[in-house]
Amino acid sequence: MKVRTLQIGAGLAAVSGLLLAVLGRQRMKRITAPDGTPAVASLQSPVEAQHEIAPPQTSEDDPQTPRSASPQARLAVVRAALVPLAAALGVTGWTLAQARLLESRHPVAPLALYLVGLALMMPALAVWLREVPAYEAKPASTIGRGWLSWDGLLVLVLMLAAGFSHWQAGSADWSMVWAVLLVPVVYSLGRTLDTPLTGVLAAAFTAVSGWPLALGQGDPLFLALALTAGIGFSLLYTGVRLRSIRRVTGGALLCLLPLLAAADLSATSLARAASDGLSPALALLDALSAALLLFNLTGDPNPLHGLVNRPVFAPPLAALFAFGLLVWAVRLRQSRRWSEAVPLAALVVVLLPSALAVYYPDAQRAALALPVALCFAAYGAAVLVRQLMTRLGNAGAAVAIWLVLAALVVTALDVYV
């Protein structure tokens, strides 16, 4: 029933997106310049407009010159509309693949959906590769926004929603406090890595995700460690971008304390591998690979950790997480700054407590990766939203809002249905 609900929701998202795209294209056809040609530049980014083929010049004295758009201009309009919609359909295909993995471990259908989704995303990634400089992130300390902004008010609402969900689930008092405080911490981290839009989306995913809810049912220590790791990484990344030694030092200390607290150094998987005659390095690599796949493929077999033999992310979050990693790799390649590799390295480092403790993924010890992983998923969603709004205007905004709401609803249903 749950998988059927996910499939129906993803199908409705795809159909609604296509219908709204058609309406948006009809609206764009009605927008014309004073000389009668379509205003193609309003549908493109400045970077793309520079590389577009200019339409042939027309002469007002020539009565045979048609006052209509050139084929190149019409092709540019169609491409501007189809590129973000294809990426949205690709993410929808990945969501269906993740839902199929929850129903059956047979890899043929999920692999085919992933390949089709990747083919649909490639044009959007190629465009994003040229547009990254226009969307480069700024550290949160340089933005200078007030608390009573639209994103601040949304974060307050999401904090109330997170507290209500944990209260409904019967979480302990301290677990509820840590879960509520985790929402603004993840928002601050997403805003530091990219923009306030990414921060709001990360906070929304935190409020409805089942992983914090599962952590709240057990030892509240791991939620507190995730909270501390999120604060420390935000300070560390901001310090690296601003070249502030004080912030880098403070952030590194706040990241190191949760790592030491979550790691079980008394009985590690390396010691057990050595006692069994196995290579400790290969055992650590195998355990770390399983921990990295905890978001999409593998699962924690321990029933006391809340999520048994399934990924910690719901299908929409798992698809957006993979898309966010892919787009961040494009951003890293384009920017060519080593500071952009810090989030990727942090995702690996914070999974070491899980890899050092047991062979299989430990959803509780991997809780330190919760803020960074949610921000990657939010970054993928934010890139998709910006692409839709840039090229489709109001219709793209409607499609983006619909898709984000569908992802949030399906993620919440994954927990409560």
N, C-alpha and C positions, 0 to 999 in steps of 0.2 A: 504493500500500500504506500509506503514511504517513497520507494523508488518510482512508482507510478505517478505520485504527486510531483516529484522532481521533474519527470519527463514531460508531464503536461504543462508545468510552469515554464520550462525552458522552451517548449514549442510555442506557447502563447507569446513569450517574449520575442521569439524570432518573427512570428507572423505580424505582431503589432509593430515591431521595428520596421518591417518592409512596408506596411501600410502607411506609417507616418513618414517614411522616406519618400514614397510616391507623392504624398500631399506636399511635403517640403519641396520636392522638385517642381511641382506645378506652381508653387508660390514663387520659386526662384525664376521661373520662366517669365513671370509677370513683372519682375524687377528689371527695368531697362534704363539705360543711360540716356541723356538728352539727345544724343545722335541716333537713338534707336537700337543700339547694340546692347546685348545683355551685360550687366555689371558683373563680369566674371571675377574681377579682383576681389569683390566682397566675399566670395566663396573660398578664397585661397589664403594661405598664410603669406606673409611678405617674402619668405624664402622661396616658396613654390612659385610665386608670381614672377620672381626674377628669372626663373628657368623656363617659364612657359613661352611657347612660340607666339609671337605677336601676330594678330590678324592683319591681313593685307590692308594697306591704306586705300581709302576710297576717295573719289573726287566728287565734289558737289556739282561740278559742271557737267559731268558725264551722266546723261539720263539713263544709260544702260546699267549703271552700277546699282546692284541691289542693296537695299537698306536692311539687311538681315545679318544675323551672326554667321561667322565663318564656321566651317566644319571643325577647325581646331578649337574654337571657343566652345562649341557645343560638346565636343569631346572632353574638354576640361571640366565643364559643368557636370557631366555624367561621372567622370573619374572622381571629382571632389565629393560626390554623394556616395559613390560605391565603396571607396577605400575605408572609411570608418565603419560603414555597415558590414562590410566583409569581416573586419576585425571583430565586431560584436558577434557575428555569427560564428566566427572561429572560437571565441570564448564560450559561446553557447554549446558548441560541439565538444569542447573540453569538459564542460559541466556534465553533459550527457555521458561522456566517457567515465568520469568519476562516479556518477550514479550507477553506471553499469558495473563498475568494480565493487561497489557496495553489495550489489545483488549477486554477482557471480565473479569468481576469480579467473574466468576464462579470458585470456588477453587479446583475442582476435578483434572483437568488436571495439573495445576501448582503444586499441592501437590504431585501427582504421580511423576512428573519430579524431584521435590526436593528430594523425597525419593530415587529414582533411582540414582540421582547424588550423594547423600550422601553415598550410598552403594559403588559407584565407587571410591569415595575419601578416604574411610577408610583405604585401604592398604597404600596409600601414606602418610596419617597422622601417621600410625603406624611406617613407616620408618622414617618420619621426627622427631618423638618423640625420636628416638635413635640418630639422627644426629644433633639435636639442638646445642650441645656444639661446633660443628665444624663451625657453622655459627653465633655464637653470635655476636651481634652488638657492635661496638666501638663508643664512643662519637666522634662527628665530629672534636673536637679540637685535638684528638690524631691521626687522620689519616694523616695529614700533606700533603695533595695533593695541587698541584698548580692550579691556575685559568685556565691555558691553557691546561687542560686535556681534554679527550674525553667527559666527562660528563659536564664540564664547557661550551664547545663549543655547545653541544646539548641544554643546558639550554638557551644559547643566541638565538639559532634558535627558540626554543619554545616560548621565550619572544616575538620575532617578529611575530610568528604565532598568539599568543594571542592578540597582539595589532591589527593585521590585521582583525581578526574575530570580535573584538569589534568595530573597525572602520566601517566594513561592516554592522554591526547591528545598527549603528548610536548611540552608547553610548556617554554619555557626556564626556567632556575632562577629568575631574577628575576620572570618572569611568574607562576610558581607562588606565590612569596612575596606578590606584590601581590594575587593572586586570593584567597589565604587571608585576608589582612588586610582585604580588601574586605568580607568577611562581617560581622565585628563592627562595621565602620564603618556599613554599611547598617542593621544592627540598631539601633545607637545613634541614627541619624537617624530611623528609624521610631518608635522609642520616644519621641524628642523631639517628633515631630509629633503622635503620638496616644498609644498605650499600649504596654506590653511585648508584647502579642499582635500588634500591627501590626509591631513590630520583629522578632519571631521569624518571622513570615510573610515579611517582606522578606528576612531572612537566608536562609530556605529557598529562596525564589525565586532569590536570588543564587547559591546553591550549585548549582542544577540548570539555570539559564538558559544558553542557547547564546551569548548576546552576550559575557559575560566570557570564555568559552572561545575565541570567535573573536578577541577582542582579545589573548588570551594567545599566539596563534599568530603574531602579527605583532610590531610594535614594543612592548616592554613599557612604553614611556613613557606610553602612553595609559591603561593600567591604573593606573599611578602617579598620573596626573593625575585620574582618576576618584576614586581614594582620597583625594587631597588636597581635591578639590572637595566630597566627602561630609563630611569633617571640618570644612571651612570653613563649609559651609551649616548644619551642626548647631550650631556655635558662633554663627553669625549669627542663626538663628531663636531659639535660647535667649536670646541677648542682647536681641533685640527683645521677647520675652515678659517678661523680667525687667527690662527697661530698664537694661541694663548696658552702658555705653559701652565698657568694656574688651573685653568679649566681642564686641560688634558690630564694633569695629575689627579685632580679631584674625581674626574670621570673614570680614570683607570682604577682608582682605589674602590670606587663604588661598584665597578664591574668585577673586580677581583674578589671582594667579600662574598657575593652570592655564589661565585664559582667554587670557592673553597667550602662554603656551607652546603652546597648541593652535592658535591663530590664525596663519594664514600671511599676514602683513602685506606680504610682498614682492610677491606677485601675487594680488590679491584679485579676487573676482567683480565688484566694483564697477568696478575699473579695466578689466577686459575688457568689461564692458557699455558703459562710456563709449567705449572704442575702437571698438566695433561700432555706435555710434550709438544705443544703447538708454538708457533712463532708469535710472540707478543705483539710485534708490529703488525702482522697480518690480522691478528685478532682485533686489534684496535681499529684498523682500517675497515674491517668488516662491520664492527659495531657502529662506527661513525657513519658508514654508508647507510646502514639500516635506520639510524637516527635521522639522517637527512631526508630519507624517504617517508618519515613519519607523517608529513603533511599531506601526502598524496597517495601512498601505496601501502606501506607497512602499518602495523598496529601493535599496541601494547597488549600482551596476553594476560596481564595481571588484572583480575576482576576488581581488585580493590582501588584501582586508579581511575575508574569511571568510564573509560572508553576502551572496550574490549575488542581486540582484533579488528580494528578499523582505524583509518586515519583520523587525526585530531581535528581536521578541517572538514566542514560540510562540502559537498560538491561545488557550489559556486565559489566558496573561499579557496578551495584547492585549485580550481581553474585560474582564478585571478592571481593567486600566489605564483603559479608557474608563469603566467603572462607577465607579472610584475618583475620576476627575476630576469625574464628574457629582455624586457624593455630596459631594465637597469643595466644589463650587459651592453646594450646598444648605447646607452648614455655614457657608460664607462669608456667604451671605445671612442666615442666622439669627443668627450671632454679631455681624455688623456691626462687626467690628474689622479695621482695615487690616492688622494683623499676619498674619491668615489669608490674605491675598492674596500674601504673600511667597513661598510655595512655587510658586504658579502663575507669578509673575513670574520666579522663578529657573529654572523649566523653559524659559522662552523665552530667557532671557539665556544659559544655558549651551549653547544650540544655535547661538549666533552664530558660533563658530569654524567650524562646518560650513557655515553660510550664507555666510560671508565668503570661504571658500576656493574653493568650486566651486558650480556651478548645481545639481547633483544632490546628494542626501543623502550625507554621508560618515560611515560607521558608526564610523570611528576617531576623527575629530574630535568627533563627537557623544557620545563616551564620557563626557564630563563630565556628561551628563544621566542616566547610568545609575543612580546612587543615588536621585535624586529620582523618576525614572520607576518604579523598582521599589517605592519607598515608596508611590506612588499606587496601584499594583496591590495591594500588601499592605493598604492602607487600605480599598479596596473589598472585599477578601476578609474583613477583620476586621469591617466593618460587617455583612456578610452572616452571618458566624458569630454575632455578638452578637444579631442579629434572630432567628435560628433558636433559639438557646439560651434567649432570653428568653421566647419564645412556645410552644415545644414541649418545654422541659425536657430530659430525658434523650434522648428521641427526636430532638429538634433537635440536641443535641450529637452524636449518632451520625451524623445527616445531614451536619452541618458537617464532622466529621472525615473522612467518606467523600469529600465533595466536595473538600476541601483535598488529601487524598492523591491523588485522581484527577487534580487539576490539576498536582500535582508530578510524578506519573508520566508524564502526557501531555507535560509540558514537557521532561522528561528524554528521553522517546522521540523527541521532535522533533529532538533533537541527535544521538542515537546510532543511530536506525533509518534 
